[in-house]
Amino acid sequence: MTPDARSVLARLKDHHANTGVRNLRAAFAADPQRFSRFTLKQDDLLMDFSKCAVDADTLALLAELARASQVGDRRDAMFAGAEINGSEHRAVLHTALRAPADADIRVDGRNVVPDVHAVLTAMGTFSDAIRKGELTGASGKAFTDVINIGIGGSDLGPAMATLALAPYHDGPRLHFVSNVDGAHIADTIRRLDPATTLVIVASKTFTTIETMTNAGAARDWIVDALGEAAVAQHFAAVSTALEKVAAFGLAPERVFGFWDWVGGRYSIWGAIGLPLMLAIGADAFGRFLAGARSMDEHFARAPLEHNMPVMLGLLGIWHRLVCGFPIRAIIPYDQRMARFPAYLQQLDMESNGKRVGIDGSVLETASGPVVWGEPGTNGQHAFFQLLHQGTDVVPVEFMIAAMGHEPKLRGQHELLIANCLAQSEALMKGRTLEEARAQLAARGLPQTDVNRLAPHRVFPGNRPTITFIYDLLTPYALGRLIALYEHRVFVEAQIFGINAFDQWGVELGKELATDLLPVVQGSDSGDGHDSSTLGLAARLRSMRDA
Ligand SMILES: O=P(O)(O)OC[C@H]1O[C@](O)(CO)[C@@H](O)[C@@H]1O
């Protein structure tokens, strides 16, 4: 955090403690314009943050915080291809993956946009041919199923978006295998015919043990059924490590590249999006990119006070660093967005779950919160109890489309909307002890029961929520929403003063698992490991061998 930002943060804390909004219910009662004063709009996308405990002074201070943290300059540097991922010496240019063909974005003096569009064109040609049945398997049959093998950023984006855009899915069926647990691939291939299955191996590094192991199992499955020669026709690969892919023996037109300036969790916009393109087609994929581009343009140009990703980031900082809430929940009222919270978990927590700043010094403040969620209305019948009456305050981010894709089920969509709005209203308003008593008394309960039950029926309220609404969950709308969250993570990172684009924390797990494998297999005594780890490994070995 910059010294200027630190001093604005101190003023924000003082404002929060002394002059800020104390009670949301009272704030709404005092200001009938609160909704229109605390909403932002970009086309049909509306962000309502009136149910957060902010006022005009809060927003002015938050904007000052953004300026003191050089959010605007850093954003411009990112878009221009500067090396803002310092610990890995890389530019950060997922925005270039959705830039128009005539854009000029330079990395080391070279315009990368023609390369991006060459890959998009190659993906389009390949996916059209698969979708039309022109490219077939070794036995001449069209592909009915595609398995994407990848993990983390090479899985979550396409898996989430393919489910979210199910109404546009008119290509082959998609399956996603990520876990090294053999159950994942076994359960997937059990239902499939190798003769009509295409396998995409997706890995930025092409070294990730889970992906390489599952790719080997898929290869064996294809070879056992169709012979070694079938591999060339039944596989495609996506990676930045093209020399490593070569060992897999695929023709160049089956290998789709991307670049080290695209982080894994930011990679759905290019070759990692191939499964999504196979599902929805190149045109719809283009609209998905266009949605993200519209958010990029808004983020790049809108003044900070009217800039949706900036405001979303500032509210995140307000809740995390000023109000002290360590968690946030993402609750899409859209069953097809079921994987969106998991996608955002990687995007946000792998980016901003850091303990040191850009210069390596230990942070003086907290960094990114825990992010979790599930679709509504299901979550209402599971963990909403804690959101309403638990002892921790969890800011919630709701999202819902005005329309569903099922015109015949309009009534169900209205019920969905009513639930979404009711939850944010209840979290804001709560229910006082007097109201709880009055309700029980109105039901004719004896006074002793009223006294006994009323405390259980009190809701503290004053719990902040943000609600996003949009017309319909189209490819464009989804692209725009993902880009909004990408930029929010960027804004928060800039204020925390951290590098959002490396992930040294997850490297540890990779190293340790490789190191322990010989111990698990019994070929190494495991000197240097602790007694618990060795004890568990020995016990598991003996249980396996019994
Ligand atoms: O695409 P790769 O190189 O297989 O990596 C997969 C994932 O592994 C990570 O490096 C760590 O889990 C993620 O950042 C990445 O998305």
The ligand as an ORCA input file, in Angstrom:
! r2SCAN-3c Opt
* xyz 0 1
  O      -2.599    -24.931    -17.151
  P      -1.618    -25.609    -16.246
  O      -0.215    -25.183    -16.510
  O      -1.785    -27.095    -16.306
  O      -1.925    -25.143    -14.773
  C      -3.183    -25.363    -14.194
  C      -3.385    -24.543    -12.961
  O      -2.343    -24.784    -12.028
  C      -2.034    -23.588    -11.325
  O      -0.765    -23.154    -11.673
  C      -1.986    -23.835     -9.887
  O      -3.010    -24.663     -9.459
  C      -3.094    -22.594    -11.775
  O      -2.664    -21.296    -11.692
  C      -3.353    -23.047    -13.153
  O      -4.537    -22.520    -13.650
*
